Each structure stands twice: as structure tokens, then as C-alpha cells.
């Protein structure tokens, strides 16, 4: 074992100087501990690969290590010379001349001269190439190598002895069967005098195949990572280390090259502060389970110091003893565009939801709507305080806020509390949205002014500011998106306020129209009563006067005449009673205001009693076509339906009373669910340019001021309140109105 003695000494000395135990050396060099012990006890010969591993741990170049081995061997030779054992074999040998003694039995060895002639080959290489040793020694290295490998060997031999070191290369040799065998080759000076070189060859054929497949896989993985702009990372939480594995991470802007970093420093400096805390909580709270996969979104800083959204997909490889994750591997890729689109969509949905909620509250009191808008704008902009000022023309502006301590306080008091005085005028003079992300305060204002950031959005109508909205104290800076949210919400609020005002005006007009319609209805009713009561009263008065005259003049009274007179008086009284009974029915229905069940035939008959005298006086024929069952019932307001019929008949009377042919037709039919009433007169149909206005209030074509233009408007209102329809039949040659009313009312 003498040939391993110098190697063992150098190894032991260098290991001891570094303070490394055999166990630690074996762990770091990925070798068996007993193998290190055998090397130091001169019981094993190291391979070239082993020498490289050991030198890497001991932080020394292999060439320097072997030089120390040669020095140790020369030292032994000098000691032997000094002891009188001088001999030719003990001449100082060149560096590496004894390496063949150390590793010759474990590796494939060939010795060549400067003309590439093989002068030595061990049995290992002979067996591998399929040659007998005698055959191989008669060959030139060029005969068993491909052209590229020959060129590498020639280039390596040039200057090899002057540098006195070894070099690495890859070559391809051909076996006796012409098979290509890949070798990792180390070229080492063997003899300065003979100009020979030692070729140490390691069979790398299988390694080459594996490496080719690995490179192909790495290439595919690299292309995939590059295409998806992903980075791969490895975290050791126990040792606070993150290893950025991907070389394509510049696409995301993470790190300029593949490196190892302190995990806490990376997360604290490169990840958004809000997300940093969330990630720490997430890693601490993940329970140990069979499927250790999870993902999360976070924002990371770029070279421009801007944050972009990323999605991390992770797998836990190792757990600590306390069931917390220790080693995690994962990928991260940029989702900023997708996240921005999602946030924009969510933002639009929030805006839409807010506007929808506002519109759903349109029937609520205006103050309740504005209070909702205050809370909504605070939530949308993630602010702390909100203020809405509704400008009034009388100068008494209305103020709404979500903060209890600011409620029931004057506007000046609120502004003094929230903003420095120099900003007050800006609020009332601004014509566009303005954002303040740093409100300047002097020393006296520092403890009294509570606003740090602010957005003010004025809403204008016809170039006049009608609403001023203010939000302040968002944790992050306000941006244009916040301004758009605030402006859109306030524009929606103003539209609702305008609608409420318009609706109030319409209600006021409708109230006035309702009063006018009742007056008009009373006018129609009075006209009917006047016609239907005055005529019977006149006849009663006539018979009464005749009887008075007979009594005063002491004329002989004929009992037959008295009987006939009293009989006529009874009929007139009955007629008046019928009119009053119908009138009482209508008045009761009008004042009570509820739907009643009534026979439609009775309703129509009572209604026509009001116009019979009028029709007789103007010589208009009334044609009634009633196809209903005598006991047909309808749910309705009798007075309103009667008024519809009276309005249509009186309109027909006013339109045709001067025509040569004068008639009015009333036709009543029914289906299972609807009563249909058609009123047609002898006049020609209404012209289209007039027909489109006839149902509007105060529209009339009567020239003698006998109408106010409310009859058809009121009739349409009453019919629609019953869920029915009233139309002018534009297909009829005569003027014809068709009314449809549901039999049952909900």
C-alpha cells in the first residue's frame, strides 16, 4: 500500500488543517464515511472523480492537491537518499508521474507520446474497447478516435508540459466492433523526458445519453417557463433561504440571475407589505395533510419599483417536527393583466351594483337615498369618511355624512375639522375632480385636522355645481379609478334626485288634474241631473198649476183629469227618484273609493238615464246592442265606468248634433275575462294628426269653449286603473271608441 501513502498523508493533513472531521468530509463530498477512513489508512485507491469531490470540499485545486502528493513522495525519496539508499529509481519524477500507481487499477488508463502513439494501456481500457493489450499497444490514438477527439487531444498536448497541469475534455473512441464510446478525459503530464501524457478515461456513454435527455427536458422546461414567464423557486423556511431556480426570471422582473437569498429579506423588500403579512400567516397556518398543494396571489416589486400581481402554485416537500412547512417548491407567474381585468370587472360590478341599489331605492325618501349613497361611496373608495353637500338655490345646502361625530354640525364646522382653511375655497370653486394624497398641515393644525388624503368630486347640471362629494383617509393613495367611482355614483345620485323632483312635480300636476277631473265629473253629472230633473219638475209644475187654476176659478173639476194629472206626477216623481238613486250610487262609490260587484246591465241602464233627455232634445237616436247575460257581474268603480260612458256619449253629441244624420250606437259584448264596450257615432273618424293627441290632458278641438280637454284623459286614466284599455278604432269609417275592462279586479 506504499503507493497510497503520500495521498493519505496529504488528505489527512489538509482535512485536519480545515478542522473537518471524516464524517463531515464524507457528507459534504457525498462519499461513505468508511471510504474516507480507508483512504487515510492507505487501504483504498481514489478515483479521479473522488479526488475532485474531496478537493472541492477542502477548497483546493486538484492540480495543487496532486502537487502536494508529489512533494510528499519526493520528501520520502530524499529521506531515503540521505539514509544511503541512493538509486536511479529514486530520481525526482515529474508531477503526476506516480498518479498511475494511485488510480491505475480503478480507471481506464492510456499513455501516449507527442506523436499520439500508445505506449501503455491498462487492462480496464483494453477490455472496454475490446482489444488485446498487445493489439492496442501497436495502435495510434488516431486509429481509435473520431476526428474531433483527435483535434482535442492534439490541442491539449501543446504546451501541456510547460503548464505542468492536467486538463479535462470529452472524446469519442471507437471500440474494436466500431461502436462509439463516450469518455470524460483527463490529460496529465506523465514524463517530461519521454514527452508522454497520461489519458485518464471515464466511460460516459450512459451518462451522455442521460445528459442528452436531461438537456432536452431542460430545454423544453426552459421554453415552457419562458413562454409562460414563470420562475421556479425553492424555499427552506427552517434555514430562512429562498433559491431562485429559473434563469428566465428577468421576464417577471424579480432578480437579475439565479441566486440564493435570505427568504425574510426577499419577502419583506420585494413583496407588497399587505401581501407579505398574508403570506406569513398562510405559511404558519397551513395544516399538515396528504395533499400539500396550495396557491396564493401576491404583488411583487419590479425594477421600476411598481408592483405587479403574481400567482404562486406550491407544494410542500418537507415538514418540520412541529408540523409546520419547512421546504416548499413552487412556481410564480405574472397575472397582472388578468388581475387588472378582474379588478376592473369587479369594480364595474361594484359600480353597477351601487347604481342598481340606488335605482331600487327610487321610491324611498330622498334623505334615505342620500345617506345610502354616502355609505356606498365610502365603501367603493375604501375610505374612512364621506361627505355629500346638496346645493340648494335658496342657499340652505343639505349636508350628509357617514361619521356620527360630524352629523348635525354646520358645513363650516365640518370643514374646519377635516381640512386646513387653505383648501376650503377649492372645494366650492372646483369644476372637476381633484385628488389630494398629501394634505399639508402646519404645526397648529396637526392635531385638529383629521384628513390625510382626499378626493373631491363636484357634479354639475347646466354648468352649475349641484352636488359636492368628498371622501378621505384611504390607507393607500387615491387614484383615477377612485375618482371615476365617486363621480359615477354621484351622477347616478343626481339623476335620482332629479327624477324625484320631476316625479314630485308630476304628482303635483296629477293632483291638480285629479281636482280638475273631479270638477269636470261633477260638471258632467250636474248637466245630466239638470236635464233629467228639470224636465220632470217642469211637467209636475204644469200639472200643479192646472189644478191650482181650477180650484181658484171654482171650475168644475173632472175626476178623470185629476187622475191623469196625478198619474203623470207620480211618473215624474219616479223618474226623479230613479235619477237620484243612480246619483247616490255614483256619489257613494266616488267617496268610498273601492271596487264593488255590480251588474253591468244595471250600471249601463242607470248611466243612460242621465242622457236620454239630452238625446231627445237634440234629436239623436241612441242604438243599444246588449249581448250580455242579464245577471252579468263586473268588479269596478261604478262611478268611474259610468263617467267613461257619459264622456264618450257627450263627446259624440257635441260632434254630431249639427249633422243631418245623427245616431249613437252603444254595443256591449263579453268574453270569459273581459267586458267590451264600443261607442260609435255617425260622424266621420278623427284625422290621424289629431288622433295622436286626443288622450293628452287639456287637448280639445271644441271651438265654443264647451270642453276643457280632460274628458278622454280622465276616461283613459279610469280605464287603465281597472287594468283595461281604451282606443280609437282607426279602421272604422265612423268615430268609434273601444273600451275593454277585466271582469275580475285583482
Protein Blocks (a to p, Z undefined) as FASTA:
>chain_A
ZZmmmmmmmmmmmmmmnopafklmmmmnopafklmmmmmnopaccdfklmmmmmmmnopa
fklmmmmmmmmmmmmmmmmmmnopacfklgccdehklmmmmmmmmmccddddfkopafbd
cfklmmmnopafklmmmpcfklmccfklmmmmmmmmnoklmnopacddddddddfkopac
ddddddddfblklopacdddddfklmmmmmmmmmmmmmmmmmmmmmnopacddddfknop
acdfbfklmmnopafbdcdddfklmmmmmpcfklmmmmmmmmmmmccdfblcdcdddddd
dfkopacddddddddfbdcfkopafbdcdddddfklmmmmmmmmmmmmmmmmmmmmmmmm
mmpcfklmmmmmmmmmmmmnopabdcdddddfklpacdddfbfklgoiafklmmmmmpcf
klmmmmmmpcbdcddfbdcddfklmmmmmcfbdcdddddeehiafbdcddehifbdcdfk
lmmmmmmmmmmmmmmmmmmmmmmmmmmmmmmmmmmmmmmmmmmmmmmmmmmmmmmmmmmm
mmmmmmmmmmmnopacdfklmmmmmmmmmmmmmmmmmmmmmmmmmmmmmmnopacdddfk
lmmmmmmmmmmmmmmmnopacddddfbdfklccdddfklmmmmmmmmmmmmmmmmmmpmb
dcddddddddfkbccdddddfbdcddfklmmmmmpghiafbfnlpaghlmmmmmmmmmmm
nopacdddfkbfbdcddddddfbdZZ
